[in-house]
Amino acid sequence: MSGIIRKAAPLLRTGVARLTAVRASSAVHEHHAKSDLEVAREHHATINDMPIPSGSWQEYYDKRNSKWNIFLGISIVVFIGSLVTFAKQTVLLDLSISDMKKIKINPK
């Protein structure tokens, strides 16, 4: 039992020293805390830091809308191409075979 305590003692001392250091450093920061206004100014989070609108909103909207319409058109074409490719490569949609049980499979 005493062997275990001798082996664990250095670890306990290190842990206690770290805890003491953390508590001491947090106590120092409590006295030098920044106000909310100082933090907001430091991170540019005040209303004075917001962008000022410029230009026509209609032009911006039309430009962005045309980009998304092109994206939508390309997506529709790709979707239809995927459906056509799937239909050509699968047997499930092949309705020309009247009875699936009559298909001969050559086992190897």
DSSP file (Angstrom, degrees, kcal/mol; ACC not computed):
  #  RESIDUE AA STRUCTURE BP1 BP2  ACC     N-H-->O    O-->H-N    N-H-->O    O-->H-N    TCO  KAPPA ALPHA  PHI   PSI    X-CA   Y-CA   Z-CA
    1    1 A M     >        0   0    0      0, 0.0     4,-1.8     0, 0.0     3,-0.2   0.000 360.0 360.0 360.0 -41.4    0.0    0.0    0.0
    2    2 A S  H  >  +     0   0    0      1,-0.2     4,-2.3     2,-0.2     5,-0.1   0.810 360.0  59.7 -68.2 -27.1    2.8    2.4    0.9
    3    3 A G  H  > S+     0   0    0      2,-0.2     4,-1.9     1,-0.2    -1,-0.2   0.889 104.6  49.3 -65.1 -38.9    4.4    1.7   -2.5
    4    4 A I  H  > S+     0   0    0      2,-0.2     4,-2.2    -3,-0.2    -2,-0.2   0.905 110.7  49.8 -66.4 -41.6    1.3    2.9   -4.3
    5    5 A I  H  X S+     0   0    0     -4,-1.8     4,-1.8     1,-0.2    -2,-0.2   0.905 109.4  51.6 -65.5 -40.2    1.2    6.1   -2.2
    6    6 A R  H  < S+     0   0    0     -4,-2.3    -1,-0.2     1,-0.2    -2,-0.2   0.885 113.0  45.5 -63.0 -37.6    4.9    6.8   -3.0
    7    7 A K  H  < S+     0   0    0     -4,-1.9     4,-0.5     1,-0.2    -1,-0.2   0.845 116.2  45.2 -73.6 -33.2    4.2    6.4   -6.7
    8    8 A A  H  X S+     0   0    0     -4,-2.2     4,-2.4     1,-0.2     5,-0.2   0.697  93.5  80.6 -83.7 -19.8    1.1    8.5   -6.7
    9    9 A A  H  X S+     0   0    0     -4,-1.8     4,-2.5     1,-0.2     5,-0.2   0.899  90.8  49.1 -58.7 -45.9    2.5   11.3   -4.5
   10   10 A P  H  > S+     0   0    0      0, 0.0     4,-2.2     0, 0.0    -1,-0.2   0.900 112.1  50.0 -61.7 -37.5    4.4   13.1   -7.4
   11   11 A L  H  > S+     0   0    0     -4,-0.5     4,-2.4     2,-0.2    -2,-0.2   0.914 111.2  48.5 -65.4 -41.7    1.3   13.0   -9.6
   12   12 A L  H  X S+     0   0    0     -4,-2.4     4,-2.6     1,-0.2     5,-0.2   0.904 110.1  51.5 -65.1 -40.3   -0.8   14.4   -6.8
   13   13 A R  H  X S+     0   0    0     -4,-2.5     4,-2.4    -5,-0.2    -1,-0.2   0.916 110.6  48.8 -62.5 -41.6    1.7   17.2   -6.1
   14   14 A T  H  X S+     0   0    0     -4,-2.2     4,-2.3     2,-0.2    -2,-0.2   0.916 112.1  48.9 -63.7 -43.2    1.7   18.1   -9.8
   15   15 A G  H  X S+     0   0    0     -4,-2.4     4,-2.3     1,-0.2    -2,-0.2   0.909 112.2  47.5 -64.0 -42.1   -2.1   18.2   -9.9
   16   16 A V  H  X S+     0   0    0     -4,-2.6     4,-2.3     2,-0.2    -1,-0.2   0.894 110.9  52.0 -65.9 -39.7   -2.4   20.3   -6.8
   17   17 A A  H  X S+     0   0    0     -4,-2.4     4,-2.1    -5,-0.2    -2,-0.2   0.901 110.6  48.3 -63.8 -40.0    0.3   22.7   -8.2
   18   18 A R  H  X S+     0   0    0     -4,-2.3     4,-2.5     2,-0.2    -2,-0.2   0.920 110.9  50.4 -66.8 -42.6   -1.7   23.1  -11.4
   19   19 A L  H  X S+     0   0    0     -4,-2.3     4,-2.4     1,-0.2    -2,-0.2   0.912 110.9  48.9 -60.8 -42.3   -4.9   23.7   -9.6
   20   20 A T  H  X S+     0   0    0     -4,-2.3     4,-2.3     1,-0.2    -1,-0.2   0.893 110.9  50.6 -64.1 -39.8   -3.3   26.4   -7.5
   21   21 A A  H  X S+     0   0    0     -4,-2.1     4,-2.4     2,-0.2    -2,-0.2   0.902 110.8  48.7 -66.4 -40.3   -1.8   28.0  -10.5
   22   22 A V  H  X S+     0   0    0     -4,-2.5     4,-2.3     1,-0.2     5,-0.2   0.924 112.5  47.8 -65.2 -44.0   -5.2   28.1  -12.3
   23   23 A R  H  X S+     0   0    0     -4,-2.4     4,-1.7     1,-0.2    -1,-0.2   0.893 112.4  49.6 -64.8 -38.1   -6.9   29.6   -9.3
   24   24 A A  H  X S+     0   0    0     -4,-2.3     4,-1.5     1,-0.2    -2,-0.2   0.902 111.6  47.9 -67.8 -40.1   -4.2   32.2   -8.9
   25   25 A S  H  X S+     0   0    0     -4,-2.4     4,-1.8     1,-0.2    -2,-0.2   0.876 110.9  50.7 -71.1 -34.7   -4.4   33.2  -12.6
   26   26 A S  H  X S+     0   0    0     -4,-2.3     4,-1.4     1,-0.2    -1,-0.2   0.849 107.3  54.7 -69.9 -31.2   -8.2   33.5  -12.5
   27   27 A A  H  X S+     0   0    0     -4,-1.7     4,-0.8    -5,-0.2    -1,-0.2   0.867 106.8  51.2 -67.8 -34.8   -8.0   35.6   -9.5
   28   28 A V  H >X S+     0   0    0     -4,-1.5     4,-0.7     1,-0.2     3,-0.6   0.908 109.2  50.4 -66.9 -41.4   -5.7   38.0  -11.2
   29   29 A H  H 3< S+     0   0    0     -4,-1.8     3,-0.3     1,-0.2    -1,-0.2   0.770  99.0  65.9 -71.2 -24.8   -8.0   38.3  -14.2
   30   30 A E  H >< S+     0   0    0     -4,-1.4     3,-0.7     1,-0.2    -1,-0.2   0.859 101.8  48.5 -64.5 -33.0  -11.0   39.1  -12.1
   31   31 A H  H << S+     0   0    0     -4,-0.8    -1,-0.2    -3,-0.6    -2,-0.2   0.723 115.3  44.1 -79.1 -20.9   -9.5   42.4  -11.0
   32   32 A H  T 3< S+     0   0    0     -4,-0.7    -1,-0.2    -3,-0.3    -2,-0.2  -0.105  79.4 149.0-115.6  35.3   -8.6   43.4  -14.6
   33   33 A A    <   -     0   0    0     -3,-0.7     2,-0.2     1,-0.1    -3,-0.1  -0.404  43.8-124.6 -70.6 144.4  -11.8   42.4  -16.3
   34   34 A K        -     0   0    0     -2,-0.1    -1,-0.1     1,-0.1     2,-0.1  -0.582  23.2-114.3 -86.8 151.4  -12.8   44.5  -19.3
   35   35 A S     >  -     0   0    0     -2,-0.2     4,-2.1     1,-0.1     5,-0.2  -0.360  29.6-106.7 -76.9 165.7  -16.2   46.2  -19.6
   36   36 A D  H  > S+     0   0    0      1,-0.2     4,-2.4     2,-0.2     5,-0.2   0.870 120.7  53.9 -61.4 -37.4  -18.7   45.1  -22.2
   37   37 A L  H  > S+     0   0    0      2,-0.2     4,-2.4     1,-0.2    -1,-0.2   0.899 107.4  50.0 -65.3 -41.0  -18.1   48.3  -24.2
   38   38 A E  H  > S+     0   0    0      2,-0.2     4,-2.1     1,-0.2    -2,-0.2   0.905 112.2  47.6 -64.7 -40.8  -14.3   47.6  -24.3
   39   39 A V  H  X S+     0   0    0     -4,-2.1     4,-1.9     2,-0.2    -2,-0.2   0.915 111.7  50.5 -65.6 -42.3  -14.9   44.1  -25.5
   40   40 A A  H  <>S+     0   0    0     -4,-2.4     5,-2.9     1,-0.2     6,-0.3   0.904 112.4  46.3 -63.0 -42.3  -17.4   45.2  -28.1
   41   41 A R  H ><5S+     0   0    0     -4,-2.4     3,-0.8     3,-0.2    -1,-0.2   0.876 110.7  53.3 -67.7 -36.4  -15.0   47.9  -29.4
   42   42 A E  H 3<5S+     0   0    0     -4,-2.1    -2,-0.2     1,-0.2    -1,-0.2   0.869 115.5  39.2 -65.6 -37.3  -12.1   45.4  -29.5
   43   43 A H  T 3<5S-     0   0    0     -4,-1.9    -1,-0.2    -5,-0.1    -2,-0.2   0.268 111.1-118.3 -97.2  10.6  -14.1   42.9  -31.6
   44   44 A H  T < 5 +     0   0    0     -3,-0.8    -3,-0.2    -4,-0.2    -4,-0.1   0.936  68.7 138.9  52.6  53.8  -15.7   45.6  -33.8
   45   45 A A      < +     0   0    0     -5,-2.9     2,-0.2    -6,-0.1    -4,-0.2   0.015  30.7 106.7-117.3  25.3  -19.2   44.6  -32.6
   46   46 A T  S >  S-     0   0    0     -6,-0.3     3,-1.5    -5,-0.1     4,-0.2  -0.589  83.0-108.0 -99.5 167.9  -20.8   48.0  -32.2
   47   47 A I  G >  S+     0   0    0      1,-0.3     3,-1.1    -2,-0.2    -1,-0.1   0.769 117.5  64.5 -65.6 -24.7  -23.4   49.6  -34.5
   48   48 A N  G 3  S+     0   0    0      1,-0.2    -1,-0.3     0, 0.0    -3,-0.0   0.690  96.7  57.7 -70.8 -17.2  -20.7   52.0  -35.8
   49   49 A D  G <  S+     0   0    0     -3,-1.5    -1,-0.2     2,-0.1    -2,-0.2   0.457  81.5 109.1 -92.1  -1.4  -18.8   49.0  -37.3
   50   50 A M  S <  S-     0   0    0     -3,-1.1     2,-0.0    -4,-0.2    -5,-0.0  -0.444  79.4 -99.5 -74.3 148.7  -21.7   47.8  -39.4
   51   51 A P        -     0   0    0      0, 0.0    -1,-0.1     0, 0.0    -2,-0.1  -0.356  30.9-126.1 -68.4 148.6  -21.4   48.3  -43.2
   52   52 A I        -     0   0    0     -3,-0.1     2,-0.0    -2,-0.0    -3,-0.0  -0.836  28.6-115.2 -95.4 126.9  -23.1   51.2  -44.8
   53   53 A P        +     0   0    0      0, 0.0     2,-0.3     0, 0.0    -1,-0.0  -0.320  41.4 171.7 -63.4 140.7  -25.4   50.3  -47.7
   54   54 A S        +     0   0    0      2,-0.1     2,-0.0    -2,-0.0     0, 0.0  -0.990  36.2  23.6-147.0 151.8  -24.4   51.6  -51.1
   55   55 A G  S    S-     0   0    0     -2,-0.3     2,-0.4     4,-0.0     3,-0.0  -0.128  97.4 -44.5  83.8 176.1  -25.6   51.0  -54.6
   56   56 A S     >  -     0   0    0      1,-0.2     4,-1.6    -3,-0.0     5,-0.1  -0.671  37.7-154.1 -85.4 129.5  -29.0   49.8  -55.9
   57   57 A W  H  > S+     0   0    0     -2,-0.4     4,-2.7     1,-0.2     5,-0.2   0.834  95.7  59.6 -68.5 -31.1  -30.5   46.8  -54.1
   58   58 A Q  H  > S+     0   0    0      2,-0.2     4,-2.8     1,-0.2    -1,-0.2   0.907 104.6  47.9 -66.0 -41.5  -32.4   45.9  -57.3
   59   59 A E  H  > S+     0   0    0      2,-0.2     4,-2.3     1,-0.2    -1,-0.2   0.919 113.8  47.6 -64.1 -42.8  -29.2   45.5  -59.3
   60   60 A Y  H  X S+     0   0    0     -4,-1.6     4,-2.4     2,-0.2    -2,-0.2   0.913 113.6  47.9 -63.3 -42.9  -27.7   43.4  -56.5
   61   61 A Y  H  X S+     0   0    0     -4,-2.7     4,-2.9     2,-0.2    -2,-0.2   0.924 112.2  48.6 -64.0 -45.7  -30.9   41.3  -56.3
   62   62 A D  H  X S+     0   0    0     -4,-2.8     4,-2.3     2,-0.2    -2,-0.2   0.904 112.4  48.6 -63.2 -41.5  -31.1   40.8  -60.1
   63   63 A K  H  X S+     0   0    0     -4,-2.3     4,-1.6     2,-0.2    -1,-0.2   0.936 115.8  43.1 -64.0 -46.6  -27.4   39.7  -60.3
   64   64 A R  H  X S+     0   0    0     -4,-2.4     4,-2.0     1,-0.2    -2,-0.2   0.884 113.5  52.0 -67.5 -38.3  -27.7   37.3  -57.4
   65   65 A N  H  X S+     0   0    0     -4,-2.9     4,-2.1     1,-0.2    -2,-0.2   0.880 107.6  51.6 -66.7 -38.5  -31.1   35.9  -58.7
   66   66 A S  H  X S+     0   0    0     -4,-2.3     4,-2.0     2,-0.2    -1,-0.2   0.881 108.5  52.4 -66.3 -36.0  -29.7   35.3  -62.2
   67   67 A K  H  X S+     0   0    0     -4,-1.6     4,-2.1     1,-0.2    -2,-0.2   0.925 111.6  45.5 -63.5 -44.0  -26.8   33.3  -60.7
   68   68 A W  H  X S+     0   0    0     -4,-2.0     4,-2.3     2,-0.2    -2,-0.2   0.833 109.8  55.0 -71.3 -31.0  -29.2   31.2  -58.7
   69   69 A N  H  X S+     0   0    0     -4,-2.1     4,-2.4     2,-0.2    -1,-0.2   0.897 108.3  49.1 -66.2 -39.6  -31.5   30.7  -61.8
   70   70 A I  H  X S+     0   0    0     -4,-2.0     4,-2.5     2,-0.2     5,-0.2   0.926 111.4  49.7 -62.8 -44.4  -28.5   29.4  -63.7
   71   71 A F  H  X S+     0   0    0     -4,-2.1     4,-2.1     1,-0.2    -2,-0.2   0.896 110.8  50.0 -60.4 -41.2  -27.6   27.0  -60.8
   72   72 A L  H  X S+     0   0    0     -4,-2.3     4,-2.2     2,-0.2    -2,-0.2   0.911 110.5  49.7 -64.8 -43.3  -31.2   25.8  -60.8
   73   73 A G  H  X S+     0   0    0     -4,-2.4     4,-2.2     1,-0.2    -2,-0.2   0.920 111.5  47.9 -62.0 -44.8  -31.2   25.2  -64.5
   74   74 A I  H  X S+     0   0    0     -4,-2.5     4,-2.4     1,-0.2    -1,-0.2   0.894 110.7  52.7 -63.6 -39.1  -28.0   23.2  -64.4
   75   75 A S  H  X S+     0   0    0     -4,-2.1     4,-2.3    -5,-0.2    -1,-0.2   0.893 108.6  49.5 -64.1 -40.1  -29.3   21.2  -61.5
   76   76 A I  H  X S+     0   0    0     -4,-2.2     4,-2.5     2,-0.2     5,-0.2   0.918 111.1  49.6 -65.2 -42.9  -32.5   20.3  -63.4
   77   77 A V  H  X S+     0   0    0     -4,-2.2     4,-2.5     1,-0.2    -2,-0.2   0.916 112.2  47.8 -62.6 -43.5  -30.4   19.2  -66.4
   78   78 A V  H  X S+     0   0    0     -4,-2.4     4,-2.3     2,-0.2    -1,-0.2   0.901 111.5  51.0 -64.7 -40.3  -28.1   17.0  -64.2
   79   79 A F  H  X S+     0   0    0     -4,-2.3     4,-2.3     2,-0.2    -2,-0.2   0.931 111.9  45.7 -62.9 -46.3  -31.1   15.5  -62.5
   80   80 A I  H  X S+     0   0    0     -4,-2.5     4,-2.4     1,-0.2    -2,-0.2   0.902 112.2  52.2 -64.5 -40.5  -32.8   14.6  -65.7
   81   81 A G  H  X S+     0   0    0     -4,-2.5     4,-2.3    -5,-0.2    -1,-0.2   0.884 109.1  50.6 -61.5 -38.2  -29.5   13.2  -67.1
   82   82 A S  H  X S+     0   0    0     -4,-2.3     4,-2.5     2,-0.2    -2,-0.2   0.908 110.0  49.5 -65.7 -42.1  -29.2   11.0  -64.0
   83   83 A L  H  X S+     0   0    0     -4,-2.3     4,-2.4     2,-0.2    -2,-0.2   0.916 111.9  48.1 -63.2 -42.7  -32.7    9.7  -64.4
   84   84 A V  H  X S+     0   0    0     -4,-2.4     4,-2.0     2,-0.2    -2,-0.2   0.919 112.5  48.8 -64.3 -43.5  -32.1    8.8  -68.1
   85   85 A T  H  X S+     0   0    0     -4,-2.3     4,-1.5     1,-0.2    -2,-0.2   0.911 112.2  48.6 -63.0 -42.6  -28.8    7.1  -67.2
   86   86 A F  H  X S+     0   0    0     -4,-2.5     4,-1.0     1,-0.2    -1,-0.2   0.907 110.3  51.6 -63.4 -42.0  -30.5    5.1  -64.4
   87   87 A A  H  < S+     0   0    0     -4,-2.4     3,-0.2     1,-0.2    -1,-0.2   0.856 111.3  47.5 -65.5 -34.8  -33.3    4.1  -66.7
   88   88 A K  H  < S+     0   0    0     -4,-2.0    -1,-0.2     1,-0.2    -2,-0.2   0.781 115.3  44.4 -76.8 -26.1  -30.9    2.9  -69.4
   89   89 A Q  H  < S+     0   0    0     -4,-1.5     2,-0.3    -5,-0.2    -1,-0.2   0.503  99.4  78.2-100.0  -3.8  -28.7    0.9  -67.0
   90   90 A T     <  -     0   0    0     -4,-1.0     3,-0.1    -3,-0.2     4,-0.0  -0.799  58.0-154.1-111.4 150.5  -31.3   -0.9  -64.9
   91   91 A V  S >  S+     0   0    0     -2,-0.3     3,-1.4     1,-0.2    -1,-0.1   0.662  87.1  78.3 -87.8 -20.0  -33.4   -4.0  -65.5
   92   92 A L  T 3  S+     0   0    0      1,-0.3    -1,-0.2     3,-0.0    -5,-0.1   0.829  98.2  41.4 -61.3 -32.6  -36.1   -2.9  -63.1
   93   93 A L  T 3  S+     0   0    0     -6,-0.2     2,-1.1    -3,-0.1    -1,-0.3   0.402  86.3 107.7 -95.6   3.0  -37.6   -0.4  -65.5
   94   94 A D    X   +     0   0    0     -3,-1.4     3,-0.5     1,-0.2    -3,-0.0  -0.704  37.9 170.0 -84.7 101.5  -37.3   -2.7  -68.5
   95   95 A L  T 3   +     0   0    0     -2,-1.1    -1,-0.2     1,-0.2    -3,-0.0   0.385  56.6  88.3 -94.0   2.4  -40.9   -3.6  -69.1
   96   96 A S  T 3   +     0   0    0     -3,-0.0     2,-0.6     2,-0.0    -1,-0.2   0.718  69.1  85.0 -75.3 -18.9  -40.3   -5.3  -72.5
   97   97 A I    <   -     0   0    0     -3,-0.5     3,-0.2     1,-0.2     6,-0.0  -0.745  64.8-164.8 -84.0 119.0  -39.6   -8.7  -70.8
   98   98 A S  S    S+     0   0    0     -2,-0.6     2,-0.5     1,-0.3    -1,-0.2   0.901  73.5  22.6 -76.1 -40.9  -42.9  -10.3  -70.3
   99   99 A D    >   -     0   0    0      1,-0.1     3,-1.1     2,-0.0    -1,-0.3  -0.954  58.7-163.7-133.4 116.0  -42.0  -13.0  -67.7
  100  100 A M  G >  S+     0   0    0     -2,-0.5     3,-1.1     1,-0.2    -1,-0.1   0.753  88.5  65.2 -69.0 -23.5  -38.9  -12.6  -65.5
  101  101 A K  G 3  S+     0   0    0      1,-0.2    -1,-0.2     3,-0.0    -2,-0.0   0.701  93.9  60.6 -73.1 -17.5  -39.0  -16.3  -64.6
  102  102 A K  G <  S+     0   0    0     -3,-1.1     2,-0.3     2,-0.1    -1,-0.2   0.510  76.6 111.4 -87.1  -4.4  -38.3  -17.3  -68.3
  103  103 A I    <   -     0   0    0     -3,-1.1     2,-0.5    -4,-0.2    -3,-0.0  -0.564  66.5-136.2 -72.2 127.6  -34.9  -15.5  -68.3
  104  104 A K        -     0   0    0     -2,-0.3     2,-0.5     2,-0.0    -2,-0.1  -0.752  16.3-162.2 -89.6 126.6  -32.1  -18.0  -68.5
  105  105 A I        -     0   0    0     -2,-0.5    -2,-0.0     2,-0.0     0, 0.0  -0.928  11.3-143.7-109.4 129.3  -29.2  -17.3  -66.2
  106  106 A N        -     0   0    0     -2,-0.5     2,-0.1     2,-0.0    -2,-0.0  -0.780  17.4-154.3 -95.2  98.5  -25.9  -19.0  -67.0
  107  107 A P              0   0    0      0, 0.0    -2,-0.0     0, 0.0     0, 0.0  -0.462 360.0 360.0 -72.1 142.7  -24.2  -19.9  -63.6
  108  108 A K              0   0    0     -2,-0.1    -2,-0.0     0, 0.0     0, 0.0   0.409 360.0 360.0-108.6 360.0  -20.5  -20.1  -63.7
